[in-house]
Amino acid sequence: MKIAVASDHGGFALKEKVKEHLIERGFDVEDLGTHSEESVDYPVYGKVCGEAVASGKADLGVVVCGTGIGISIAANKVKGIRCGLCTSVEMAHLTKQHNNANILALGGRTTEPELALKIVDEWLDTEFEGGRHQRRVDMLDQM
């Protein structure tokens, strides 16, 4: 499985930790930038990750900015993307189980790395439940 990762400068340090963790778990990881803590614009990186997932170039994505808010908004502008900003393990579970989120957003300045890695693992290890949730996901995809 290929996972695209992207961040702005505020999420760079956490993105690097997430990337290393994903590689350790055996995933094929594509780093779409940014590659330093030099100031950049989060919409660029949310969009590029969204496009990678929507096009099938990557199976899933993880995006990180200072809070995770801006980059998740950017990723969700790409048709076919369901990006969930998660601040807890429970949210990670539910965003995959109920919303079939194909991109996970994290806050580099608001989420401790240890918790972020637990969130990533829960999101990756949770299956979409389907059933009544599929109808709702279909509605999201048609918006």
C-alpha positions, 0 to 999 in steps of 0.5 A: 500500500502506498501512502502519500504524506505532505505538510507545511512548515508547521507540520514538517517535524511531525510529518517526518516522524509519521513518515518514519513510522509508516516506513517502519510499518512496511508501507511505501511512502511518497513524501510530497513535501515540504522538506524543511521548516521554511515557511510555505503555504499549506493549501499547496500541500493539501491539494497535492496530497489530495490529488495523489490520492484521488488519482490513485497515485497513492492509496491513502494520505496523511497531511499535517499543518500547525493545527491540521485545520487548514491543510484538511480544508485544502485536501477536502477541496479535491473531488473524491477526498474525504480528509478527517482531522483527528485529535484522538484515537477514537476520532481516528477509528470513527473517521475510517469506520464511518466516513471511510476517510482516505486522508488523515490530517494532524496538527503538528503544533497541537498533537504530541508525536506519541499520540499522533502515531497512535492516531495514525495506527488506529486509522490505518488498522480500522476497516470501513464498516459500510452498510448505512455509512456507505450511503452517506459516503456516497452522498459526500462523494457526489457533492 
